[in-house]
Amino acid sequence: MHIRFFFQLFLKALVVAAFFAVVAMVTLAAYGYKYDREANKLEPTGIVFIDGAEGNLHVLLDGKEISTSLPTRVLGVHEGFHGLEVKKAGFLPWSMNIAVTSGLVTQVPFVLLLEEKPDQRFQFAASLKALFPSPVRLVAVFSDSAIVRGKDHAYYLLDSRFKKKTILNLPKGLKDPMFLTDKDSGYGFSGDHEFQHFSLRYGKISSGATESFPYDRTNVRFFRFSEDFSTFLFESNGELIGASRHDDRVQLYTRLARPMQSVSWFYDTHHFIVHFQDELQFCDETFANCYRLTGMDEGDTFAADVRGVYVLRSKEGRLDYLQLVTSERTFLSYISSEQVSL
């Protein structure tokens, strides 16, 4: 009788001890600790979070598969540099090196995979020869219109069928206007250190509030804004930089190995469309993965909307369109080349 009692008591104590051991292990893991069997000790580690929205793929950390879908979280990653890869049949590979710090979460940018073989190419959208016998530059595209700039530096609003043009009377003295396509508004410079907001409604422009511009424009080559106007993008001395309008935060995206003509955020503001001298590329926010979209001749320009990319072929006056996102904002890709590099 006593033996049975002590045995039951022993089992209960064993269960309680196992419970507390599991709780301790889970707690330590949550705080980034991992037991090293070879060294017989606990070591501090980090956590890696990889963002994305893909399945049926292979996520590899240092060559070992850790997941078959995104997003995913990896616990117990040793401090230091690690190689991360994402592979999927029929898609171009995605990879980057990450630095993990013990006790912290390393956030990996949204992974967007591009198809290896496109099922659709750039499609003819319109011819602008009848409206503009001389070459023009594509500035922005809206859901139902577009804006181009002529050789006379005048800006024109085109209707949804690209058959009719209306000249835009910008505020006097406004320079380098930037249009936010889904907000029907924009910004320009009324001086070297002053922004001026304007709204665009039914082809008419109304001036708005002004604000200071804290950067030296003499070394700045071009600008773009994020969708909410919170961040502007510029190139200075061969570096692509993002800066907040509301505080002093500045982010260096990349040091350019060769000159670029223009750059724009994609609709998600986590990817870029970049125009180099002879091609248009699609890059992630780290510029670790860039892919060629199409070749570009001298004078060709582009603009992106929420679903894809328009390219205006200067010599032919032809406007082509490449859809990248469906109406559900599911990413499609139409890539015909291997991964490229900046």
ZAMARGU-4260 file (C-alpha; in steps of 0.2 Angstrom, whole numbers, plus 5000, padded with zeros to 4 digits):
<rodrens>
0) 5000/5000/5000 | 5014/5012/5005 | 5024/5007/4989 | 5009/5011/4978 | 5006/5028/4987
5) 5024/5033/4985 | 5024/5027/4967 | 5009/5038/4963 | 5017/5052/4972 | 5033/5050/4962
10) 5023/5050/4946 | 5014/5066/4951 | 5031/5074/4955 | 5038/5068/4939 | 5023/5076/4929
15) 5025/5092/4939 | 5044/5093/4936 | 5041/5089/4917 | 5028/5103/4916 | 5040/5116/4924
20) 5054/5110/4913 | 5044/5112/4897 | 5038/5129/4903 | 5056/5134/4907 | 5062/5128/4889
25) 5047/5137/4881 | 5051/5153/4891 | 5069/5152/4887 | 5066/5149/4869 | 5054/5164/4868
30) 5068/5175/4875 | 5080/5168/4862 | 5090/5155/4872 | 5094/5138/4864 | 5102/5123/4872
35) 5119/5117/4864 | 5121/5099/4867 | 5139/5098/4861 | 5144/5112/4873 | 5131/5107/4886
40) 5125/5125/4890 | 5112/5137/4885 | 5117/5150/4872 | 5108/5166/4867 | 5100/5166/4850
45) 5089/5177/4839 | 5073/5176/4829 | 5071/5178/4811 | 5054/5183/4804 | 5052/5182/4785
50) 5037/5191/4777 | 5028/5185/4762 | 5012/5177/4755 | 5018/5162/4746 | 5016/5143/4748
55) 5023/5127/4740 | 5040/5134/4741 | 5057/5130/4750 | 5064/5143/4762 | 5082/5138/4766
60) 5093/5145/4780 | 5111/5141/4778 | 5106/5128/4765 | 5094/5119/4777 | 5075/5120/4774
65) 5066/5128/4787 | 5048/5131/4780 | 5038/5128/4764 | 5027/5144/4766 | 5028/5162/4770
70) 5027/5171/4781 | 5037/5161/4793 | 5046/5163/4810 | 5062/5154/4814 | 5068/5153/4832
75) 5085/5149/4840 | 5096/5156/4826 | 5114/5159/4831 | 5120/5176/4831 | 5130/5181/4816
80) 5128/5181/4797 | 5117/5169/4788 | 5112/5165/4770 | 5093/5165/4767 | 5086/5158/4751
85) 5068/5156/4744 | 5065/5144/4730 | 5050/5139/4720 | 5047/5129/4704 | 5045/5140/4689
90) 5051/5155/4698 | 5067/5165/4699 | 5077/5162/4715 | 5077/5175/4729 | 5091/5177/4741
95) 5100/5188/4754 | 5112/5188/4768 | 5105/5193/4785 | 5113/5198/4801 | 5106/5190/4817
100) 5108/5198/4834 | 5105/5188/4850 | 5089/5192/4859 | 5082/5202/4844 | 5070/5198/4830
105) 5078/5200/4813 | 5064/5206/4801 | 5066/5201/4783 | 5057/5212/4770 | 5042/5205/4760
110) 5048/5191/4748 | 5040/5193/4731 | 5044/5179/4719 | 5045/5182/4700 | 5040/5169/4687
115) 5053/5162/4676 | 5043/5161/4661 | 5030/5174/4658 | 5012/5170/4651 | 5010/5188/4646
120) 5021/5202/4639 | 5020/5221/4638 | 5003/5225/4629 | 5000/5239/4617 | 4990/5252/4627
125) 4989/5267/4615 | 4998/5278/4602 | 5002/5296/4606 | 5008/5301/4589 | 4992/5310/4585
130) 4992/5320/4600 | 5011/5323/4601 | 5021/5323/4585 | 5037/5327/4595 | 5043/5315/4609
135) 5035/5317/4626 | 5040/5310/4643 | 5028/5300/4654 | 5026/5308/4671 | 5012/5299/4680
140) 4997/5287/4677 | 4981/5287/4686 | 4966/5275/4686 | 4958/5284/4672 | 4971/5296/4665
145) 4990/5300/4663 | 5001/5315/4663 | 5015/5318/4651 | 5028/5332/4649 | 5031/5340/4632
150) 5047/5347/4624 | 5041/5364/4629 | 5041/5359/4647 | 5022/5360/4648 | 5012/5347/4657
155) 4997/5338/4649 | 4983/5328/4656 | 4977/5314/4645 | 4960/5306/4646 | 4957/5287/4650
160) 4958/5282/4631 | 4973/5293/4628 | 4964/5302/4614 | 4962/5319/4622 | 4975/5331/4630
165) 4972/5346/4642 | 4986/5357/4647 | 4989/5359/4666 | 4991/5376/4672 | 5003/5373/4687
170) 5005/5387/4700 | 5017/5400/4694 | 5035/5397/4699 | 5032/5378/4703 | 5047/5367/4699
175) 5049/5348/4698 | 5030/5344/4701 | 5027/5326/4708 | 5010/5318/4706 | 5003/5305/4718
180) 4992/5295/4706 | 4979/5288/4718 | 4976/5304/4728 | 4973/5316/4714 | 4986/5328/4721
185) 5005/5332/4721 | 5019/5342/4727 | 5031/5354/4719 | 5045/5366/4724 | 5041/5384/4725
190) 5059/5388/4731 | 5075/5378/4735 | 5069/5375/4752 | 5050/5375/4751 | 5037/5362/4746
195) 5020/5367/4739 | 5006/5355/4739 | 4993/5356/4725 | 4977/5346/4721 | 4971/5340/4704
200) 4953/5339/4700 | 4945/5337/4683 | 4960/5344/4675 | 4961/5359/4686 | 4975/5363/4699
205) 4972/5371/4716 | 4987/5377/4726 | 4988/5371/4744 | 4999/5373/4759 | 5018/5375/4759
210) 5031/5367/4770 | 5050/5368/4772 | 5063/5357/4763 | 5078/5354/4774 | 5090/5347/4761
215) 5102/5355/4749 | 5095/5353/4732 | 5111/5356/4723 | 5116/5338/4725 | 5099/5330/4722
220) 5094/5323/4705 | 5076/5317/4706 | 5062/5314/4718 | 5048/5302/4721 | 5035/5301/4735
225) 5028/5286/4744 | 5009/5284/4743 | 5005/5294/4758 | 5018/5308/4755 | 5027/5303/4771
230) 5044/5299/4763 | 5052/5306/4748 | 5066/5297/4738 | 5081/5305/4729 | 5098/5302/4722
235) 5113/5311/4729 | 5131/5308/4724 | 5127/5290/4718 | 5117/5285/4733 | 5098/5281/4733
240) 5091/5289/4749 | 5074/5289/4757 | 5070/5303/4769 | 5055/5307/4780 | 5046/5323/4778
245) 5041/5323/4797 | 5057/5320/4806 | 5076/5318/4803 | 5075/5300/4798 | 5086/5296/4783
250) 5088/5278/4775 | 5101/5273/4763 | 5094/5261/4751 | 5109/5257/4740 | 5125/5264/4733
255) 5123/5264/4714 | 5135/5255/4703 | 5129/5264/4688 | 5119/5279/4684 | 5100/5278/4684
260) 5088/5289/4675 | 5073/5287/4686 | 5066/5277/4700 | 5048/5274/4708 | 5041/5264/4722
265) 5029/5250/4717 | 5012/5251/4725 | 5017/5242/4740 | 5032/5254/4744 | 5042/5239/4748
270) 5049/5237/4730 | 5056/5248/4717 | 5055/5250/4698 | 5071/5257/4692 | 5076/5264/4675
275) 5094/5262/4670 | 5101/5268/4653 | 5096/5252/4644 | 5083/5243/4654 | 5069/5243/4667
280) 5072/5233/4683 | 5061/5227/4697 | 5070/5227/4714 | 5066/5223/4732 | 5068/5236/4745
285) 5086/5229/4750 | 5091/5229/4731 | 5098/5212/4735 | 5086/5205/4721 | 5083/5214/4705
290) 5075/5208/4689 | 5075/5214/4672 | 5057/5219/4665 | 5061/5226/4648 | 5074/5235/4638
295) 5074/5254/4637 | 5080/5265/4623 | 5086/5283/4624 | 5071/5294/4628 | 5060/5280/4634
300) 5051/5284/4651 | 5039/5274/4663 | 5026/5277/4676 | 5018/5264/4688 | 5000/5263/4694
305) 4993/5251/4707 | 4993/5236/4695 | 5008/5238/4684 | 5020/5248/4673 | 5017/5259/4658
310) 5032/5262/4647 | 5031/5276/4634 | 5042/5272/4619 | 5049/5288/4614 | 5053/5285/4595
315) 5037/5277/4591 | 5026/5287/4603 | 5019/5270/4608 | 5012/5267/4626 | 5014/5249/4632
320) 5008/5241/4648 | 5014/5227/4659 | 5001/5221/4672 | 5009/5215/4688 | 4995/5214/4700
325) 4977/5207/4698 | 4962/5216/4704 | 4964/5206/4720 | 4982/5213/4721 | 4989/5196/4719
330) 5006/5197/4711 | 5009/5191/4694 | 5026/5192/4685 | 5031/5193/4667 | 5050/5191/4668
335) 5059/5184/4653 | 5077/5185/4659 | 5088/5179/4674 | 5091/5189/4689 | 5102/5205/4686
340) 5112/5216/4697 | 5114/5234/4701
</rodrens>
